[in-house]
Each structure stands twice: as C-alpha cells, then as structure tokens.
Amino acid sequence: MKKEFIVTPWEVTGKINYNKLIKEFGISPLANLPKEFQRNLLFRRGIVYGHRDFENILNAIKNKQKFVMMTGLMPSGKFHFGHALLVKQILFYQSLGAKLYIAVADLEAYNTRNPNLEELRKVAIEEYLINYIALGLKPKNYDFYFQSARSKDAKKSNAYYNLASKVSRYVTFNEVKAIYGSITPGKLNSALLQVSDMLHPQLKDFEGKINVLVPVGSDQDPHIKLARDIIQRIKDYRFSQLSSSYHMFMPGLKGDKMSSSDSTSYIALTNSSEEAANKIRKYAFSGGQATIQEHRKKGGNPDVDVSYQWLRMFFEENDKKLQNIYHNYKSGKLLTSELKQILIDKLTIFLKNHHRQREKAKKLVSKFI
C-alpha cells in the first residue's frame, strides 16, 4: 500500500500529516512555550511544531545562560522564501542572545552537486549571506564559516577537522547509507563533516560544553539522530546532548515541496515584485472552486490554498486579520483572485523593502566573514 506521505533527506512527497510525523519520528510536540515565543508567529501558529530536548534551550534562556544555535546552508540555487522561514528562526534566536554558528556546506555541495568551490563560495555570499543580512542578521555573537576553510585560527581549524576524523570511529556504513541512500567517499566525508558542524561548538577551542540547538525541516531529522547517537557513543569528549526543533515545510507555489531546481515552485528574494506577482497569479495552487458561482456557493479550502498558507506562515502577522481571511475564503465571500491579490500586495511591499536592504547589505559583507 502506497504511503500517505514520505519525508526523508532525499525525498519529500504527499500531503504531510505532522501529527503522524511526530509519532513516526519519535519527536515531541512543542507546547506551553514562554511569552517571547508566543510573540513569534512561527511558534504561535505551530509552524515550528516539534522538538528533541528543547527544554534545555528554554532553561538556558530562562536562566540567562549562553547557548548556541547551529545551522547550515547548501550553496546551490536561488535563496527563496522556504529558506527565509529558517532565517526568521535564526534572527529570533539571535535576539534571545544565542551565539550563531552558520556553516556553508561547500564541501558537501562540491562532492554531490558542483565541483567548483569558487562558484559555491560566490553563491553562498551573494544568494545567502547578503539576504541573511538584509533580513536582519547582526554581526554579533556570530560565526559564519565554510566547511572547506573552517577558521584562520589554526587551533580552531585543527580542532574542527580533528573532530570530524575521530567521529568516523563511531559511524557505520549502514547509518550513512540510511541517510544518503548510497555510499561514496564524498558522501561519507559529508556525513562526518556535518556531525562535526553540529558538535564542534562544544569543543574547548570554541565555546566549551554548552547547550546547542539545531533548527531543521522535518526531512533533516536523520542527520540530527546520527549526531545525537554519536554523542552517546563517543569516548574522546563529553558533549551535552543536542537539542533540535522541527518546522513545517513552506509549500511550493504548485502545492508540493518548494525546490530550488524548479523556478516555478518558488519566489526568490531577488525576484522583482512584478515577477513575483506573475508567479502567484500563474502558479499558486488554489483551494477555490472551478467557477465564481460555485465558489460563492461552496466556498474555498484555505488549508490547501498556497496563497493563504504563505500568508499564515510568513506574511500576515495579525492573527485576527488572518482569521478573517480564512473564514471569508471558506465561506465563499472571498474569491481566489482576491486572496491572491492580498498576498501579492504584501509580497510587493516586502520585496521592495528587501531589495533596498540588500543594497545596504552588500556593503556590510566584510563584517560577517
């Protein structure tokens, strides 16, 4: 019998039931979060929905203790709103006092996608870092690095690569195969480096033993589980267990997963407002009926409508306004074209402002590398 949905590091298909995913993955639902989290729409609306050992991070925040938020980026394709969903979390944790570690997985990309490190570095800066800065990233409590060149500080760099080498003692081929689907020297190297990315902030040459949070999309959970398992096995170090959080996927324009390889599935943050509006009108999957008359009678389905979901996950901060849009669309009072226009109007304002911020960000890059 065909599965209702599939969520793995190499495949995300079907309509995802996040309640079932919580049970299948063995993660815990996020609940009873403090006020500062409730003010953030991603947590208030359950878009960040699950966790492993998140209470360690909450305790650190409550007791004003230092903690690390570690994440990575794959320098391939355009930076789109699916990526921006994670950046919203990065900025939120930075505002709470987290030390940020942001890894550019250029060696992983080199081994699996593009054998040109200079080009990968350019993409990482122009498509990702500049957008991060434009969205509000601050050059404080912050470490942005490339896997291929961890640090100019020899002790730090040696500690990072030494950890990746020692991790190999605690990883099996079957584990790597389960995550990557097949085993090649490049993929094995990527797995070891990714574990080192998550664990190395706790080395004495960096922060020392500390709580580390890794926020991810649900498809990345096997990487988290591998790192958490290694922490329990490794004898050379005493690491605090990793914490992780899981966020829903922002749907692609056509209703499936957003993909950097399909330009009709996303809106890039470098797209003009006109390009973005045209994409919404042409590709955004509708939950409406076939005709206006039928829509007025039966109403639409906001739960599958991409324009509504984008408003819910990113563009409409006001809960009451969002609720009104939901009920008006469901009742048939609001047409699909009108719902799309609401999104287009908000998207236009956002992109015009973001493009101004990008121009400013280009002058600040040297402060972040």
N, C-alpha and C positions, 0 to 999 in steps of 0.2 A: 504494500500500500504506500503510495507516494506521501512523503511527509508534508504537513501543512506549510511549514517554512523551514529554511536551512540558514543557519548562521555559523560560519566558520571563517578563519582568516583569509581564505581564498574564494569564498562563495557566500553571498547573501541573497536569498530569493524567497518569494512568497510574502504573504501578509503576516508580519511578526506579531505573535501574542507574547507580550512582555511578561505577563504573569506566568505563562508556561516556561518562558526562558529562564526566569528566576529559579524555578524548580529544577529544570534540566541542568543548569549551570551550577546549582548549589550555592547561589549568592543570596544575600539578604536584602529585603526591600528597605528603602530609605524612609524613615518615619520620625516624627517628633523632633524635627530639626530646630535649632535655635532661631531667634528673630532675624539675625543678619542673613540667614539662609532663606527665610521666608520672603525677604525683600527682593530676592533674585528670582526672576520668573522661571528659570530653568529648574530650580528646586521647588518653587511654589506650585508649579504645574506638573511636577512629576516627570519632567523630561530627563533629568538625572534621577534615575529610578532605583538603582541597586548599588550594593557595596560589598566589600570584604574588609572587615576590621576598620571601618570608618570612625568608630568611636574613639580610636587612638588620636585621630586628627581633631575631632571635636574636643577632646580633653586638652590637647595641646593649645587650641585656640582659647578655650575657657581659662586655662591657667597661664595664658600669655607666654607659652613656650615656643621656641623656634621649631619650625617644621619645614620640610621640603616638598614641593610639588614638582614631579618629574614628568616630562612628556617628550615626544619626538615628532619629527616631521619627515615625510618622504618627499624629496625634492624632484617631483615629477608632475607635469601638468599644471594647469591653472589653479590658483587659490580661489575657492568658491565658498558659498555660504555654508556648505556642510563642514568645511574646515573652520569657518568662523564660529560655529557653535562651540567647538572646543576652545577657541581663543577667548570666548566670553568667560569660560570657566577659569582659564589661566589668569585673566585680568582680575577676576573675583578673588581668587586665592592670593594674588599679589597684594590686593587691597587689605586682606586679612593678615598680612605680614609674612606670607610664605616666601622662602628662598626658592626661586625658579631655576630648574635645570631643563634646558631645551636642547635636545640632541638632533642634529641633522644627520639622518641615516644615509649619508652619501656613499659609504662603503656597501651597504645593503643594496642601494639603488645601482651602484656600479656593477655588483655581482649578479643582479637579477634583471636590470632594466636598461641602463645606459652606460656604456664603458667610456665615459668622458667626464672625469672628475671636475674639470674646469667649468664645463657646462652645467653640471649638477650644482656646483657652488654658486654660479650665477643665478640659477633658478631659485635656490634656497634664499638668496638675498633679495632678489627683485620681486619674486612672486610671493614669498612667505614673510621674511623678516620685515620688509617695508610695510606690508599690510598689517602685521602684528603691531608695529609702532603706530601706524595710522589709527588703529583701533583702540590704542591707549596704553600699550606696553611701556613701562617705565624702566630706565636703565639703573635700577637699584635692586639689591637682593636678587641677582640675576646672573645666570651663566649660560650663554648661547655658544654651542661648540659643534664642531664637525667630527664625526667618528674617525675620519682619516687623519685628523690633526688635533688630538684632544686638548692640548694646552702647550703654551710656550714655556710653562714651568715644567722642567724635566721631571721633577719628583712626582708631580700630579699626573703627568702623562704616563710615566712608567707605572704608577700605581693602577691606573685605569686599564692599560693593556695587560699588566701582570694578572689582574683580577680576571679578565676575560680568558686568559690562558689557564688559570687554576680552575675556573668554572668547568672546563672541559672534562675534568676528572669526575664531575657529578652529573653529567648529561649523557643520556644514552641515544643511540641512533634511532631507536623506536620513537622516542619523545620528539626528536627533530622531525622525523617523518610524519608524525601525527600532526604537527603544526604546519609544515611546509608542503606536505604531500609527496615529496621525493627528497632524496638526499644528494647534494652535490657539495664539493668543498666550499663553494661560495655561500650556499645556504647554511651550512654548518657554522661557518665563520660569522654569518649574520646573526644566528641564534645566540652564539656566545657573546658577541658584542652587545646585543640587545639586553641580555641579562646583566652584563657589566654596566650598561647605561642605568638600569634600574637600581642596582646595588651600590655602585661606587660613591654616591653622595655620602655614604656612611663610613667610608674609609677615613683614617686619621689625617690623611693629607687633604681631605676636603672638609666635611662638617663633623666627622666623628659619628658615633652612634646617635641616630635621630629618627623621628617618625617621617616616613616618606609616603606620599600619596601619588598614585598614578591614575589619572582620569582617562578612560578609554571608551570607545564604542564597543558594543557587545561582541563584535567579531574578533576583538583582540584579547579576549579572556584567556585563550590557551597560552599566550606569552606570559600573562600575569601568573597563571598557575605554575608554569615551569619555573619562573623566578622564585615564587613562594616555596615550591618544593625544594629548590636548591638551597634556600636559606636554612631549611630544616636539616639538610644533609651535610652542608659544607663544614669542614672542621677548622679551616685556617682563620676564620673570622667569626665574630659574634655580632650578627646583624639583628636589628629589630625587624619584625615581620612587616612586609609591605602592606599598605592599605591601598584599596582601589575603589573607584566609583565607575558606574556604567551609565552612559546616556543613550537615549533613543537615536535612531538614525533620522536625520532630516530628509524627507522624501525627495527624490529627484523630480524634475518637472513633469515627467510622464508617469509618476506614481510609484516607480520602483526605486532602487537604491541609487543615490547620486554617484556618478562615476566620472572621474577626470578624463577618461578615454572617450566619453560621449558628450560632445559640447551641447547637445540638445537636452541633456539631463540636468544641467546646472546653469547658474548665473555666476560668472566670475566677478570678483570685486573690482576688476579693471574694465568690465563692460561699461559702455555708456548707458545712460538712463534710457535712451531710445532703443538700444539693443535689448536691454533688459525687458522693457515694456513689450516689445515684439515677441520675445521668447515666452513671456507669460501668456499673451493672447494666443499664440500659436500652439504651444506645447503643454501648458499647465493642465494637468488632468482634472476633470470636472466631476463633481458629485451631483451635478444637476440633471434634470430630465431632458428628453430629446427635443421637446418644444416648449415655448414660453407658457402656453396654455396648460400643458401637463405639469410643468414646474410649479405654476401658481396653485394647481390643484393638489399635487402630491408632495411638493417641497423637495429640497435637495438634501444631500448627505454630506454634512461638513466633516464627518470623521474620515472620509476618503478624499475629500477635495483638497488638492495641493495648495491652492491659494489660502484657504483657511488654515491649513496646517503650518504654512510659513508664517502667517500672522501669529498663530499660537506659540510657535517655537522661537520666533525671533523679532517680529516687527511691531506687535501690539502689546505694549506694556500694561495698559489699563484693563484690568480683569472685567470690569462692568461693560466696557465697550466691546470686548471680545465676546462676552456672553450674549450681548445684543445681536452681534453679527451672527453668532451660532443659531440663535432662535429665529432670527429673521430669515436666514437661509433655509433652515429646516422647515419653516412654515410655508415657504414659497414667496414670502414678501420680498426677499432679496434675490435678484437674478444672478446667474453665474457671471455674466458680463459685468454686473455691478460689483460683485465680490472681487473679481479680478482687478477692477479699477481701484478698489480700496487698497489692494496690495501694491499695484503699480504706483499710486500716489505716494505711499510710504517708502517704497523702494527707490523712487526718483529722488526724494529728499535725502535719503540715506546715502545713495551713491554720489550725488553731487557734493555733499559734505565730505564723504570719504575720499573722493578724488582730490579735494583741497588739502586734506590731511596727508595724503600720500606724497604730495609735492613737498610738504614740510618734512615728512619722514625721511625722504631721500637725503636730506642734508644732515640727518642725525645718525645715519647708519654706523659711522665710525665709533660712536659711543656704545654700541651694542655688540661689537665683535672684538 
